[in-house]
Amino acid sequence: MSGPTIEASGGAAGEPKAPEARRFRARAVCDPDAPTGRIVATIGAPDSPGYADLEDIVGFGTIRLNLAFVEPQTYGDYRRLVRRIRERRGDAIGILLDCVGPRVKLGKLPREGVALREGAEVTLTTREGTEAGPDVLPSALAELARLVRPGQPVVLDEGRMRLEVLRVEGATDVRCVVRRGGRLKKRGLNLPETDVPLPALSDRDRRDLAALLEEDAVDMVALSFVRGPEDVAELRAFLRERRRPDVRIMAKIETRQAVEAIDDIAAVSDALMVARGDLWAELRNPWELPRITSRLIRAGNALGIPVVTATQTLSSMVDRDVPSRAEVDEVYLLLGSGSDAIMGSEEFAVGRHPREVAAAIRAVSREVDRERLEAARDGRPPERAAAATGEFGREKAAVAWAESAARVRCLVAISDFGKVARQVCRERPRKPLVVATNVPATARYLQLLGVYPVLVDYRWDDEDHAAIARAALEALGWRGADETAIVAVSHHAAPGRRYSKVEEVPLPR
């Protein structure tokens, strides 16, 4: 939601403005009344049922385009869709392209699915022309027979069904026994104890991104099935080749290897997505998932990068206009434990109640914010990310100052490309963080962190940081007779000198 453009100049509130004072124009690019927990809403295709509603729903800051539905003949539709989103929502919403990645799939299944009976044997085959049935399932992974070994599990439908390899028969067939059966309708296949030698950035991903990154409006790419930092580096090199180094990378954590390398992956990524569907199926012990989810969230928190949690958070709302009690609990616990955003997939892409989904997440997030503010007022010590307890820097001082003073309503970070804001976010402040930036793409990226971004037309050498902060606060409509804000500025470069700074300024009256 874009706010009005506000002008503010130097000088304390109530003092006459000096003629030479620099005047700043500011425009809020977020909903100033939004809770801090943010929403990523999925559109599967330009003609998705919920798209007409998604254009106008207030409450989410990022739209995810699932490239699993893209075909070369629809590139034009997607490019027009991206332009339309940007034209209608301006700088208030980010656009995320979600790659397909090296997804291992079964071949075509009948519409009614295939019944797999526990204890029965079934053959996975890569032979062309094979039709799926209770005794045989075609696989699109040509190397399947070469990769698996007897005793290894084969997981279907995100863990709902499970096979065990009995033996490999020739170069094309793998004989399995059904350990957990059901009616199979989805083609997803996971090999949790098998290293599949496929690149994270597939040929299809390269083709799709090359076509869709022509739109400057794209802000971020989600890389699927990341296994290590080298996968992120490969995508970053590709973005440079396409002359889009400004596009940020969200690493999707959905493999065992990624869990083991999470700190190295987070260090080279701009955001993380905890993709719990495939991750659940990839784990040797799926009951570890809640603990691992918390570990992944902490890894992102420690670096101050956005963490998005995905998969079935409000899946009952595909058909219902209210969530289940268990779903409300889960969203509350995820946001309370450090997840910055909740991603809805089918709830938005094909669901009947996208407005109610957004409203439910916002309502739960408000309760999380209320708990954090109550904890700060009660003097309860905050939970800090482990990596954020090192050297005592300006950002740490700003957060400590804000939380120790009842008169302080919020923090303000002045951040061109997001570094200062992320450093403040590493401290997990419980009071709101306003980010004044002069880069629209930075505003769209940082809103995923639950901050309140405002575009201010300052220059890199402007030193009246109090006036910049007041312009941002006025654009949000945040005022207070006796309240103040803490302004954090790090490593400011002025002609001939460099310095870091933290100051307290009155809120506009």
GULO-921425 format. One record per residue (C-alpha): residue number from 1; x, y, z. Coordinates in steps of 0.25 Angstrom, whole numbers, always signed. Example, Ala and Ser with C-alpha at 12.3 -4.5 7.8 and 13.67 -1.06 7.14 Angstrom:
1:+49:-18:+31;
2:+55:-4:+29;
***
This chain:
1:+0:+0:+0;
2:+7:+13:-4;
3:+5:+25:+5;
4:+5:+40:+2;
5:+18:+47:-1;
6:+22:+55:+11;
7:+33:+66:+11;
8:+41:+68:+24;
9:+54:+77:+27;
10:+64:+78:+37;
11:+63:+84:+51;
12:+56:+78:+64;
13:+41:+78:+64;
14:+35:+91:+67;
15:+48:+99:+64;
16:+48:+109:+52;
17:+54:+102:+39;
18:+67:+108:+34;
19:+66:+113:+20;
20:+78:+104:+16;
21:+72:+91:+22;
22:+70:+80:+12;
23:+56:+76:+10;
24:+53:+61:+8;
25:+41:+55:+1;
26:+36:+42:+6;
27:+26:+32:+2;
28:+22:+19:+10;
29:+22:+7:+1;
30:+16:-2:+12;
31:+3:-3:+20;
32:+7:+5:+32;
33:-4:-3:+40;
34:+1:-16:+36;
35:+7:-26:+47;
36:+21:-31:+45;
37:+18:-45:+41;
38:+18:-44:+25;
39:+11:-52:+15;
40:+16:-58:+2;
41:+4:-61:-7;
42:+5:-71:-19;
43:+0:-70:-33;
44:+1:-82:-41;
45:-3:-77:-54;
46:-8:-63:-60;
47:-22:-69:-61;
48:-22:-75:-47;
49:-36:-74:-40;
50:-31:-65:-29;
51:-23:-55:-37;
52:-34:-44:-38;
53:-35:-44:-23;
54:-20:-44:-21;
55:-18:-31:-29;
56:-26:-24:-18;
57:-24:-31:-5;
58:-17:-23:+5;
59:-8:-31:+15;
60:+3:-38:+7;
61:+16:-32:+2;
62:+21:-42:-8;
63:+15:-50:-20;
64:+21:-63:-23;
65:+20:-68:-38;
66:+22:-83:-38;
67:+29:-86:-50;
68:+25:-101:-50;
69:+13:-96:-58;
70:+21:-88:-69;
71:+23:-93:-83;
72:+30:-85:-94;
73:+17:-82:-101;
74:+12:-75:-88;
75:+24:-66:-86;
76:+17:-54:-91;
77:+5:-56:-82;
78:+15:-57:-70;
79:+22:-44:-74;
80:+9:-37:-76;
81:+5:-42:-62;
82:+18:-37:-56;
83:+16:-23:-62;
84:+2:-22:-57;
85:+5:-26:-43;
86:+16:-15:-43;
87:+7:-4:-50;
88:-5:-7:-40;
89:+3:-9:-27;
90:+15:+0:-30;
91:+27:-1:-20;
92:+18:-8:-10;
93:+20:-22:-14;
94:+31:-31:-18;
95:+31:-41:-29;
96:+38:-55:-26;
97:+40:-65:-37;
98:+41:-79:-32;
99:+49:-89:-40;
100:+45:-103:-42;
101:+59:-109:-40;
102:+64:-123:-41;
103:+51:-129:-37;
104:+50:-144:-38;
105:+36:-148:-43;
106:+28:-160:-47;
107:+23:-161:-61;
108:+8:-158:-65;
109:-2:-164:-55;
110:-17:-167:-58;
111:-27:-156:-54;
112:-32:-165:-43;
113:-19:-168:-38;
114:-12:-182:-35;
115:-16:-190:-23;
116:-3:-195:-15;
117:-6:-206:-5;
118:+3:-208:+7;
119:+12:-221:+5;
120:+10:-222:-10;
121:+21:-221:-20;
122:+22:-210:-30;
123:+33:-207:-41;
124:+39:-193:-44;
125:+43:-193:-58;
126:+49:-183:-68;
127:+44:-191:-80;
128:+38:-182:-90;
129:+23:-183:-92;
130:+20:-190:-79;
131:+6:-187:-74;
132:+4:-186:-58;
133:-3:-196:-51;
134:-3:-204:-37;
135:+9:-212:-41;
136:+17:-202:-49;
137:+20:-187:-48;
138:+28:-180:-59;
139:+39:-171:-55;
140:+45:-158:-62;
141:+59:-160:-55;
142:+67:-168:-65;
143:+78:-171:-55;
144:+69:-177:-45;
145:+73:-192:-46;
146:+88:-187:-45;
147:+86:-178:-33;
148:+78:-187:-23;
149:+82:-199:-15;
150:+74:-210:-8;
151:+68:-205:+6;
152:+67:-190:+2;
153:+54:-183:+3;
154:+46:-177:-8;
155:+36:-166:-3;
156:+24:-162:-11;
157:+14:-151:-10;
158:+22:-143:+0;
159:+23:-154:+10;
160:+9:-160:+10;
161:+14:-172:+3;
162:+27:-180:+4;
163:+33:-191:-4;
164:+46:-199:+0;
165:+56:-204:-11;
166:+57:-219:-12;
167:+66:-220:-24;
168:+70:-214:-37;
169:+67:-221:-50;
170:+75:-217:-62;
171:+77:-203:-66;
172:+63:-199:-65;
173:+55:-205:-54;
174:+55:-204:-39;
175:+46:-214:-31;
176:+40:-209:-18;
177:+31:-213:-7;
178:+20:-203:-2;
179:+23:-200:+12;
180:+12:-189:+13;
181:+1:-189:+3;
182:-10:-181:-2;
183:-16:-175:-15;
184:-5:-168:-22;
185:-9:-156:-30;
186:+3:-147:-29;
187:+16:-149:-37;
188:+26:-145:-27;
189:+37:-155:-23;
190:+48:-153:-13;
191:+60:-162:-10;
192:+64:-158:+4;
193:+76:-167:+5;
194:+81:-165:-10;
195:+90:-154:-15;
196:+84:-150:-28;
197:+94:-143:-37;
198:+86:-133:-43;
199:+89:-118:-44;
200:+81:-109:-35;
201:+79:-99:-47;
202:+73:-108:-57;
203:+73:-105:-72;
204:+58:-102:-71;
205:+61:-92:-60;
206:+71:-85:-69;
207:+61:-85:-80;
208:+50:-79:-72;
209:+58:-69:-64;
210:+65:-64:-77;
211:+51:-61:-83;
212:+45:-55:-70;
213:+56:-47:-65;
214:+55:-38:-76;
215:+44:-31:-67;
216:+52:-21:-58;
217:+40:-23:-48;
218:+45:-37:-43;
219:+52:-35:-30;
220:+56:-49:-25;
221:+58:-63:-30;
222:+55:-75:-21;
223:+65:-87:-24;
224:+59:-101:-22;
225:+66:-113:-16;
226:+79:-105:-12;
227:+89:-115:-6;
228:+101:-105:-3;
229:+106:-91:-5;
230:+112:-95:-19;
231:+97:-96:-24;
232:+94:-82:-20;
233:+107:-77:-26;
234:+103:-83:-39;
235:+90:-76:-39;
236:+97:-63:-36;
237:+107:-65:-47;
238:+95:-67:-56;
239:+88:-54:-52;
240:+101:-46:-54;
241:+102:-52:-68;
242:+87:-48:-71;
243:+91:-34:-66;
244:+82:-35:-54;
245:+92:-35:-42;
246:+81:-27:-34;
247:+72:-39:-33;
248:+73:-45:-20;
249:+73:-60:-17;
250:+64:-68:-7;
251:+70:-82:-4;
252:+59:-93:-3;
253:+63:-102:+8;
254:+57:-116:+5;
255:+69:-126:+4;
256:+77:-133:+15;
257:+90:-127:+9;
258:+84:-113:+11;
259:+81:-115:+25;
260:+95:-120:+28;
261:+101:-108:+21;
262:+91:-98:+25;
263:+101:-88:+31;
264:+109:-87:+18;
265:+96:-86:+10;
266:+90:-75:+18;
267:+104:-67:+17;
268:+103:-66:+2;
269:+88:-64:+1;
270:+78:-52:+2;
271:+67:-60:+8;
272:+63:-74:+12;
273:+50:-82:+10;
274:+48:-94:+19;
275:+40:-103:+9;
276:+35:-113:+18;
277:+27:-122:+8;
278:+40:-128:+1;
279:+48:-126:+13;
280:+39:-135:+21;
281:+40:-146:+10;
282:+55:-144:+9;
283:+59:-146:+24;
284:+63:-160:+28;
285:+55:-157:+41;
286:+43:-149:+37;
287:+40:-147:+52;
288:+52:-137:+53;
289:+45:-127:+44;
290:+40:-117:+55;
291:+54:-117:+61;
292:+60:-115:+48;
293:+50:-104:+44;
294:+54:-96:+57;
295:+69:-99:+54;
296:+67:-93:+39;
297:+59:-81:+45;
298:+71:-78:+54;
299:+81:-78:+43;
300:+74:-68:+36;
301:+71:-59:+48;
302:+86:-59:+52;
303:+89:-53:+39;
304:+77:-43:+38;
305:+72:-49:+25;
306:+57:-52:+23;
307:+52:-66:+26;
308:+39:-71:+19;
309:+32:-83:+24;
310:+24:-91:+14;
311:+15:-103:+12;
312:+1:-106:+17;
313:+1:-95:+28;
314:-14:-92:+25;
315:-17:-103:+15;
316:-31:-105:+21;
317:-35:-91:+15;
318:-34:-96:+1;
319:-49:-99:+3;
320:-52:-93:+17;
321:-53:-78:+20;
322:-47:-80:+34;
323:-34:-88:+38;
324:-34:-100:+48;
325:-29:-97:+62;
326:-17:-106:+59;
327:-13:-96:+48;
328:-15:-84:+56;
329:-5:-90:+66;
330:+5:-94:+56;
331:+5:-80:+49;
332:+6:-73:+63;
333:+18:-83:+67;
334:+25:-81:+54;
335:+24:-66:+55;
336:+28:-66:+69;
337:+40:-74:+67;
338:+46:-65:+57;
339:+40:-68:+43;
340:+38:-54:+37;
341:+27:-58:+27;
342:+17:-69:+24;
343:+16:-74:+9;
344:+2:-79:+4;
345:+2:-88:-8;
346:-11:-94:-12;
347:-18:-86:-1;
348:-16:-74:-11;
349:-14:-80:-24;
350:-26:-89:-25;
351:-33:-86:-12;
352:-47:-80:-11;
353:-44:-71:+1;
354:-31:-63:-2;
355:-36:-51:+5;
356:-39:-59:+18;
357:-26:-66:+17;
358:-18:-52:+17;
359:-27:-47:+28;
360:-24:-60:+37;
361:-9:-58:+36;
362:-10:-44:+39;
363:-19:-46:+51;
364:-9:-57:+57;
365:+3:-48:+54;
366:-4:-37:+62;
367:-4:-46:+74;
368:+10:-49:+72;
369:+14:-35:+72;
370:+5:-32:+85;
371:+13:-43:+92;
372:+26:-37:+88;
373:+23:-23:+93;
374:+17:-28:+106;
375:+30:-36:+108;
376:+38:-23:+105;
377:+29:-15:+115;
378:+31:-26:+126;
379:+46:-25:+124;
380:+47:-40:+120;
381:+60:-42:+113;
382:+59:-44:+98;
383:+63:-56:+90;
384:+75:-53:+82;
385:+81:-61:+70;
386:+94:-68:+74;
387:+102:-61:+64;
388:+97:-47:+68;
389:+104:-47:+81;
390:+118:-43:+77;
391:+124:-29:+76;
392:+116:-18:+82;
393:+112:-10:+70;
394:+103:+2:+67;
395:+92:-7:+63;
396:+92:-14:+76;
397:+93:-1:+84;
398:+81:+4:+77;
399:+72:-8:+80;
400:+77:-8:+94;
401:+74:+7:+96;
402:+60:+5:+89;
403:+56:-6:+98;
404:+60:+0:+111;
405:+53:+13:+109;
406:+37:+13:+110;
407:+37:+26:+103;
408:+43:+20:+90;
409:+32:+15:+80;
410:+41:+10:+69;
411:+55:+9:+62;
412:+59:+15:+49;
413:+70:+10:+40;
414:+75:+18:+29;
415:+79:+8:+18;
416:+82:+9:+4;
417:+83:-6:+0;
418:+79:-12:+13;
419:+92:-15:+21;
420:+89:-6:+33;
421:+74:-11:+33;
422:+79:-26:+33;
423:+89:-23:+44;
424:+78:-17:+53;
425:+69:-29:+50;
426:+80:-38:+54;
427:+77:-33:+68;
428:+62:-37:+67;
429:+56:-24:+72;
430:+43:-25:+78;
431:+39:-11:+75;
432:+35:-7:+61;
433:+47:-4:+51;
434:+45:+6:+40;
435:+55:+6:+29;
436:+57:+19:+21;
437:+63:+15:+8;
438:+65:+22:-6;
439:+65:+9:-14;
440:+51:+4:-17;
441:+56:-11:-19;
442:+62:-10:-5;
443:+49:-6:+1;
444:+42:-18:-6;
445:+52:-28:-1;
446:+53:-23:+13;
447:+38:-23:+15;
448:+39:-38:+16;
449:+47:-36:+29;
450:+35:-30:+35;
451:+40:-16:+35;
452:+33:-3:+30;
453:+40:+2:+18;
454:+39:+17:+13;
455:+45:+23:+1;
456:+52:+36:+4;
457:+60:+44:-6;
458:+72:+46:+2;
459:+86:+46:-4;
460:+98:+37:+1;
461:+105:+49:+7;
462:+93:+55:+14;
463:+96:+56:+29;
464:+83:+61:+35;
465:+78:+47:+39;
466:+68:+52:+49;
467:+61:+59:+37;
468:+61:+47:+29;
469:+55:+39:+40;
470:+44:+49:+42;
471:+41:+49:+28;
472:+39:+34:+28;
473:+31:+34:+41;
474:+22:+45:+35;
475:+20:+37:+22;
476:+15:+25:+31;
477:+6:+35:+39;
478:+13:+31:+52;
479:+12:+42:+62;
480:+14:+44:+77;
481:+13:+56:+86;
482:+23:+49:+96;
483:+29:+38:+88;
484:+43:+37:+81;
485:+50:+28:+71;
486:+64:+23:+71;
487:+71:+25:+58;
488:+83:+16:+55;
489:+93:+20:+44;
490:+105:+11:+42;
491:+118:+15:+35;
492:+113:+28:+29;
493:+122:+34:+19;
494:+123:+49:+18;
495:+133:+57:+10;
496:+147:+54:+17;
497:+141:+46:+29;
498:+134:+33:+33;
499:+126:+30:+45;
500:+115:+22:+52;
501:+104:+28:+59;
502:+91:+25:+68;
503:+82:+37:+72;
504:+68:+39:+78;
505:+59:+48:+71;
506:+44:+52:+75;
507:+33:+46:+67;
508:+26:+57:+58;
509:+14:+63:+66;
***
